[in-house]
Amino acid sequence: DPDLVSATSTAQITATPITATGTHIRALLHHIAIGVIVNFTGDVDATAGQFTVMIDWGDGQTSQGMVVANANDPGQFYVIGIHFYWQRGSYNALTTITDSVTSQVATATSVITA
């Protein structure tokens, strides 16, 4: 039919990249480091539960971190960690954040003074 018109279109949707920034933490008495290890941003529709976090504390030990969303700023998250250092010193803690929805990975280094 000559009056019939057909059209197609393609949309490419890309996820907001994860941007992570490390912090500086001073360990408490007895070499315990606790607090916000990393601040990061992701998609405004992201939830804390879609991220997994692994922290390499710089002393040969690793552990999972906890992700907390900033209720007042969608897309802003914090990584909370706790670790005991056996020796005083300055340590570079490498945090790896993985988004289970978008498969994005980001890293940030924090300085821990124990």
Buried (B, 14 or more C-beta within 10 A) or exposed (E): EEEEEEEEEEEEEEBBEBEBEBBEBEBEEEBEBEBBBBBBBBBEEBEBEBBBBBBBBBBEBBEEBEBEBEEEEBBBBBBBBBBBBEEEEEBEBBBBBBBEBBEBEBBBBBBBEB
